[in-house]
Amino acid sequence: MRKLTRTSLLFLYLSAFALASVPSHLAAQTVKTIVFIGDSLTAGYGVKKEEGYPERVETILRSRGKSVKIINGGISGSVSAEADARVKWFLKTKPQLIVLALGANDGLKGTPVAVIEKNLESAILLAKENKVPVVLVGMRMVTNLGPEYGKNFEGLYARLAKKHSLPFYPFLLDGVALNRELNQSDMKHPNAKGHEVIAKKMADFLEKEL
């Protein structure tokens, strides 16, 4: 009985030593924190919390074996002037990635494109200073503000992405915008089905970045 006990103890000791020798990245997969900073489209206006696209992105990526934690930093009514303050706040969570999806409300108000671009760039620079990668999400604007404004508005995202070498997701509402089956009655905010479409496309994009 004593001999068996010594053997057991030796086995436990060697097992513990072996585990201690395994690199931490192999012993436990690191959870990557991703923060989505956006407006009502990101906040999930009009749908249940679990139906919003950021939450669904987390579910999809986890089902694909990605160890991620999504923080939904969407606030309804948010504008680009708040972008740098929002980034500064969420840096406290020590994210490995920030998904920046702001500007839609600015466009609806007719905010000068140069102002929106400057605001978003301030947020991007703050993230870069803290060594946090940024994925920039583009938007498109309604045509009642004129074709020139719409073209310049859409172009600001591509310019920023190119200037700062950012992964660029051209249009948040790709495949959803103006589709009655995928939007709420206001035709501005996606319904649950619309968020599902966004989530699948966004998850595919982010999986490559991860």
JOJO-V728758 format. One record per residue. RES is the residue in three letters. OMEGA is omega in whole degrees, -180 to 180 (* if undefined). Layout:
# JOJO-V728758
{{RES	OMEGA} {RES	OMEGA}}
This chain:
# JOJO-V728758
{{MET	179} {ARG	180} {LYS	179} {LEU	-180} {THR	179} {ARG	179} {THR	180} {SER	179} {LEU	179} {LEU	179} {PHE	180} {LEU	-180} {TYR	-180} {LEU	179} {SER	179} {ALA	179} {PHE	-180} {ALA	179} {LEU	-179} {ALA	-179} {SER	-179} {VAL	177} {PRO	-175} {SER	-178} {HIS	175} {LEU	-179} {ALA	179} {ALA	-178} {GLN	-179} {THR	177} {VAL	179} {LYS	179} {THR	179} {ILE	179} {VAL	174} {PHE	178} {ILE	-176} {GLY	-179} {ASP	-177} {SER	178} {LEU	179} {THR	-179} {ALA	180} {GLY	179} {TYR	175} {GLY	177} {VAL	178} {LYS	-177} {LYS	-177} {GLU	-179} {GLU	179} {GLY	-174} {TYR	178} {PRO	179} {GLU	179} {ARG	176} {VAL	179} {GLU	-180} {THR	-179} {ILE	-178} {LEU	178} {ARG	179} {SER	178} {ARG	176} {GLY	178} {LYS	-180} {SER	-175} {VAL	172} {LYS	-178} {ILE	173} {ILE	-179} {ASN	179} {GLY	179} {GLY	177} {ILE	-180} {SER	178} {GLY	-176} {SER	180} {VAL	-175} {SER	180} {ALA	-180} {GLU	-171} {ALA	-177} {ASP	178} {ALA	179} {ARG	178} {VAL	-180} {LYS	-179} {TRP	-175} {PHE	173} {LEU	178} {LYS	-180} {THR	-180} {LYS	-179} {PRO	173} {GLN	-179} {LEU	174} {ILE	175} {VAL	-174} {LEU	-175} {ALA	-179} {LEU	175} {GLY	-177} {ALA	-179} {ASN	176} {ASP	-179} {GLY	180} {LEU	179} {LYS	-179} {GLY	178} {THR	179} {PRO	-177} {VAL	-179} {ALA	179} {VAL	179} {ILE	-178} {GLU	180} {LYS	-180} {ASN	-179} {LEU	179} {GLU	177} {SER	179} {ALA	179} {ILE	-179} {LEU	178} {LEU	178} {ALA	-180} {LYS	177} {GLU	180} {ASN	175} {LYS	176} {VAL	180} {PRO	-180} {VAL	168} {VAL	-179} {LEU	-179} {VAL	-178} {GLY	176} {MET	174} {ARG	-173} {MET	179} {VAL	-172} {THR	-177} {ASN	176} {LEU	178} {GLY	-177} {PRO	-178} {GLU	179} {TYR	-180} {GLY	180} {LYS	180} {ASN	179} {PHE	-179} {GLU	-177} {GLY	-177} {LEU	-179} {TYR	179} {ALA	179} {ARG	-180} {LEU	-179} {ALA	-180} {LYS	-177} {LYS	-175} {HIS	177} {SER	-177} {LEU	168} {PRO	-171} {PHE	175} {TYR	-165} {PRO	-174} {PHE	-177} {LEU	-175} {LEU	179} {ASP	179} {GLY	-177} {VAL	-176} {ALA	176} {LEU	177} {ASN	-175} {ARG	-178} {GLU	-175} {LEU	-179} {ASN	174} {GLN	-174} {SER	180} {ASP	-179} {MET	177} {LYS	-176} {HIS	179} {PRO	171} {ASN	-177} {ALA	179} {LYS	179} {GLY	178} {HIS	178} {GLU	178} {VAL	179} {ILE	-176} {ALA	-179} {LYS	180} {LYS	-180} {MET	179} {ALA	178} {ASP	-179} {PHE	-176} {LEU	179} {GLU	178} {LYS	-180} {GLU	-179} {LEU	*}}
